[in-house]
Amino acid sequence: MSEFTYEDVIVEIQENVMYITLNRPDRLNAFSPEMILGLKEALTEANANDRVKAIVIKGAGRAFSAGGDVKTMGVKDPIHTYDHIGKLNELIIQMNNLEKPIIAAVHGYAAGAGFNLALASDLIVATEGSNFILSFSKVGLISDGGGLYFLPRLIGPYLAKELFFNAEPITVEKAHTLGIVNQIYTEEQFDVEVEKFASNIASGPSYAYGFIKKLTNLSLTSNLSEILEQERITQATMVTTEDHAEGVRAFKEKRNPQFGKNESKERSQ
């Protein structure tokens, strides 16, 4: 296990999974400029490190993240707001473009931009009793951090507008029904189940996962013909990879495949 510490962020690498912990528990992991920078630096490390096959983002203390820091609210400073959200936008785009699966592990609650950070991930798992809160309209603001992009695409524009307008807490059960949350775990087993979930993702063909993520995201703004052509081009590459060869061998030998043996070499070519 290796560990890195950034301002307001702790990073651990266990096996093939990078765990990024939002570490402002006294502020319920509300965003700070240092936290956003720490997240960006951690994801840059994850992208460059061939050992890392999946990333988990979680929160220290009682919650995943409260989103915006209430200490900075009420200050009419458009220049600071514009700059701060610009840095947050860079993080969201980096998460979206990273060709490795990102899992948000939510406990307690994810509110405001904290909810949108989870939405910018590829998968969301959460504890029983956790809540998701879109609190922007209650303080006369719009959603930022990509919420107005991700949520309508996930649940449709009409339901998304209702959730944005009402700003009421969304229970984890409702979030699961809406397709926002992938898995719900008990609080007692949460850490163990998250580790199992992430390890299972990390053991897969990550080279293929990168293209799956890329093309799935691209499908939201492309037509059928464009995606079909991208699938065609990509598959012509995928059949040459060692992961595909290993998958075929494992299928014929009736065993579980061991992916990733020559992945770093393939990525460099």
C-alpha positions in Angstrom: 0.0 0.0 0.0 1.3 3.5 -0.9 -0.1 6.8 0.4 0.0 10.4 -0.7 -1.2 13.4 1.1 -2.5 16.6 -0.6 -4.2 19.5 1.0 -7.6 18.3 2.2 -7.2 15.0 0.3 -5.7 11.7 1.3 -4.7 9.2 -1.4 -4.0 5.5 -0.9 -3.2 2.9 -3.5 -4.2 -0.7 -2.4 -3.6 -3.4 -5.0 -5.0 -1.9 -8.2 -7.4 0.6 -6.7 -6.7 4.3 -5.8 -8.8 5.5 -2.8 -9.2 9.3 -2.7 -10.6 10.5 0.6 -12.1 14.0 0.9 -10.5 15.1 4.2 -12.2 18.1 5.7 -14.4 16.2 8.2 -14.8 19.3 10.4 -16.5 21.0 7.4 -18.3 17.9 6.3 -15.9 17.7 3.4 -17.2 21.0 1.9 -15.1 22.0 -1.2 -12.1 24.2 -0.8 -9.7 25.4 -3.5 -7.1 23.1 -2.0 -9.4 20.1 -2.1 -10.2 20.7 -5.8 -6.5 21.0 -6.6 -5.7 17.9 -4.5 -8.4 15.9 -6.4 -7.0 17.0 -9.8 -3.4 16.1 -8.8 -4.6 12.7 -7.5 -6.4 11.9 -10.7 -3.4 13.0 -12.7 -1.4 10.5 -10.7 -4.0 7.8 -11.3 -4.0 8.4 -15.0 -0.2 8.1 -15.2 0.1 5.1 -12.9 -0.4 1.8 -14.8 -0.9 0.0 -11.5 -4.2 1.9 -10.9 -7.1 0.2 -12.6 -10.0 1.9 -10.7 -10.5 5.0 -8.5 -12.8 5.3 -5.4 -13.7 8.8 -4.1 -15.1 8.8 -0.5 -15.4 11.2 2.4 -13.9 11.3 5.9 -16.1 11.7 8.9 -19.9 11.8 8.8 -20.6 12.6 5.2 -19.4 12.2 1.6 -19.5 16.0 1.0 -21.6 19.0 1.9 -20.6 20.6 -1.4 -20.0 24.4 -1.3 -18.6 25.7 2.0 -21.3 27.8 3.8 -18.5 30.1 5.1 -18.1 31.5 1.6 -21.8 31.9 1.0 -23.4 35.3 1.1 -20.3 37.0 -0.3 -21.2 38.9 -3.5 -18.0 38.4 -5.4 -18.7 37.3 -9.0 -15.0 37.2 -9.9 -14.1 34.8 -7.1 -17.2 32.7 -7.9 -16.3 32.6 -11.6 -12.8 31.5 -10.9 -13.8 28.9 -8.2 -16.3 27.3 -10.5 -13.8 27.3 -13.3 -11.4 25.2 -11.2 -14.3 22.9 -10.3 -15.2 22.6 -14.0 -11.7 21.5 -14.8 -11.9 18.8 -12.3 -15.3 17.5 -13.6 -13.9 17.5 -17.2 -10.8 15.6 -16.0 -13.0 13.0 -14.3 -15.1 12.6 -17.4 -12.1 12.2 -19.7 -10.1 9.9 -17.4 -10.1 6.5 -19.1 -10.4 4.6 -15.8 -13.5 3.8 -13.9 -14.3 6.2 -11.0 -16.5 5.0 -8.2 -18.2 7.5 -5.7 -18.7 5.8 -2.3 -21.3 7.9 -0.6 -22.2 7.7 3.1 -24.2 10.2 5.2 -25.1 12.5 2.4 -23.9 14.1 -0.8 -25.2 17.7 -1.1 -25.0 20.3 -3.7 -21.7 20.2 -5.6 -20.9 17.1 -3.5 -23.8 15.3 -5.2 -22.6 16.5 -8.6 -19.1 15.2 -7.9 -20.7 11.8 -7.4 -22.7 12.2 -10.6 -19.5 13.0 -12.5 -18.2 9.6 -11.4 -18.9 6.5 -13.4 -20.6 4.5 -10.7 -22.2 5.4 -7.3 -22.5 3.1 -4.3 -24.0 4.3 -1.0 -24.9 3.3 2.5 -28.4 2.6 3.8 -29.8 5.8 5.2 -27.7 8.1 3.0 -29.2 11.0 1.2 -28.6 13.1 -1.9 -29.4 16.8 -1.7 -29.8 19.4 -4.5 -29.9 22.4 -2.2 -29.0 25.1 -4.7 -32.5 26.6 -5.3 -33.0 27.0 -1.5 -30.3 29.6 -1.5 -31.3 31.2 -4.8 -28.7 29.5 -6.9 -28.5 27.1 -9.9 -26.7 23.8 -9.8 -23.0 23.9 -10.7 -20.3 21.3 -11.0 -22.0 19.6 -14.0 -25.3 18.8 -12.3 -27.4 20.4 -15.0 -25.5 18.2 -17.5 -25.4 14.8 -15.8 -28.8 14.6 -14.0 -31.1 15.3 -16.9 -29.3 12.8 -19.1 -29.6 10.2 -16.3 -33.3 10.6 -15.3 -34.8 12.9 -18.0 -35.3 16.6 -18.0 -38.8 16.7 -16.4 -37.9 14.8 -13.3 -34.5 16.5 -13.1 -36.3 19.9 -13.1 -38.6 18.8 -10.3 -35.6 17.7 -8.2 -33.8 21.0 -8.9 -36.9 23.1 -8.2 -37.9 21.3 -5.0 -34.4 20.8 -3.6 -35.7 18.1 -1.2 -33.4 15.3 0.0 -33.5 12.2 -2.2 -33.3 9.0 -0.1 -30.8 6.4 -1.2 -33.7 4.0 -2.0 -35.3 6.6 -4.4 -31.9 7.3 -5.9 -31.4 3.6 -6.6 -34.9 3.4 -8.2 -34.1 6.4 -10.4 -30.8 4.8 -11.5 -28.6 7.2 -9.8 -27.1 4.7 -7.3 -25.7 1.3 -8.5 -25.5 -0.5 -5.1 -26.7 0.0 -1.5 -24.7 -1.4 1.4 -25.2 -1.5 5.2 -23.1 1.0 7.1 -21.4 -1.9 9.0 -20.3 -3.6 5.8 -19.8 -0.5 3.6 -16.0 -0.3 3.6 -15.7 -4.1 2.9 -18.3 -4.0 0.2 -16.8 -1.0 -1.5 -13.4 -2.7 -1.5 -14.9 -5.8 -3.1 -16.9 -3.8 -5.6 -13.8 -1.7 -6.6 -11.5 -4.7 -6.7 -13.9 -6.5 -9.0 -13.9 -3.5 -11.4 -10.1 -3.2 -11.2 -9.7 -6.9 -12.1 -11.5 -6.4 -15.4 -10.1 -5.5 -18.9 -9.3 -1.8 -18.1 -8.1 -1.1 -21.6 -11.6 -2.0 -22.8 -13.2 -0.2 -19.9 -11.5 3.0 -21.0 -13.1 2.8 -24.4 -16.4 1.7 -23.0 -16.4 4.9 -20.8 -15.3 7.1 -23.7 -17.9 5.8 -26.1 -20.7 5.7 -23.6 -20.1 9.4 -22.8 -19.8 10.2 -26.5 -23.1 8.5 -27.2 -24.9 11.2 -25.3 -24.0 13.8 -27.9 -23.7 11.6 -31.0 -26.1 9.9 -33.4 -26.4 6.2 -34.0 -24.3 6.1 -37.2 -21.4 7.9 -35.4 -21.4 5.5 -32.5 -21.6 2.5 -34.8 -18.6 3.7 -36.7 -16.7 4.4 -33.4 -17.5 0.9 -32.2 -16.3 -0.5 -35.5 -13.0 1.3 -35.4 -12.4 0.6 -31.7 -13.2 -3.1 -32.0 -10.7 -3.5 -34.8 -8.1 -2.4 -32.3 -9.4 -4.3 -29.3 -9.1 -7.7 -31.1 -5.3 -7.2 -31.2 -4.9 -6.6 -27.4 -3.4 -9.1 -25.0 -6.5 -8.7 -22.8 -8.7 -10.1 -25.6 -6.2 -12.9 -26.2 -6.3 -13.7 -22.5 -10.1 -13.6 -22.4 -10.3 -16.1 -25.3 -7.7 -18.4 -23.6 -9.6 -18.3 -20.3 -12.9 -19.0 -22.0 -11.4 -22.0 -23.8 -9.7 -23.2 -20.6 -12.8 -22.6 -18.5 -11.1 -20.4 -15.9 -11.3 -16.7 -14.9 -9.2 -14.4 -17.1 -6.2 -12.6 -15.7 -6.3 -9.2 -17.4 -3.7 -6.5 -17.7 -0.5 -8.4 -18.0 0.8 -6.4 -20.9 -1.5 -3.4 -20.7 1.2 -0.8 -20.1 3.1 -1.9 -23.2 0.0 -1.7 -25.3 -0.9 1.8 -24.1 2.6 3.0 -25.0 2.3 1.8 -28.6 
